[in-house]
Amino acid sequence: MMLYKIISLTAFLICFVTLTYHFLRLVRLGPPKDYSQKKGNLSAAISYSFVGAMSPSKKESAYMHLPTYTAGLLYHFGTFVSLVLYFLFLFNVRLANSIHWIIIFVLIASVLSGLGIFIKRTAVKKVRHLSNIDDYISNLIVTIFQLITLMALADGNYAPYYFIVTSLLFLYLPIGKLKHSLYFFAARYHLGFFYGWRGIWPLKETGKSNE
């Protein structure tokens, strides 16, 4: 078992170093440069970009597809929980029985959400045409990662397979679209900066969405 843990930890360190490189590259690039006259509050707009603008009521792609939006939230939450569990598994930290079962139910919902998103991606023509091979690989590898985490929680005999799948996830994360786990924050910052500079965000409460 120690060998599998060492392999997964090596993969994690490769992932961490690569993402750190991307992060430092973003920092070196600095904030966006906008030569128009500043009209708004950047701090408020950037905060709004991460919170208010993510609300389903402010996102057309969300409020018109609430089941998919909800599945996406569950899926991302399940991914976060699974990553936390990796470190607990790595150091043999045991969970309280009640927490153990809560996490199992959370991961069941998360895995089903991931499968639902994958089925929609392959079955719905408009979504399929917007997808590429990276979308399918990323969706599958994260869903399999969550599934094997669930299996390892239920039965420790799956631990070797768990660490193998986790290693593959860590190695793929910095080279595929999964690195949006880092670039998401930069993208929201830039979006908030752009609309904040122009005084568009945060939106004034008028009872209607201007987005």
PyMOL commands that set and color helices and strands:
alter all, ss='L'
color gray80, all
select helices_A, chain A and resi 2-29+42-50+52-54+56-58+60-63+66-90+97-123+125-130+133-154+156-172+177-197
alter helices_A, ss='H'
color red, helices_A
deselect
rebuild
show_as cartoon
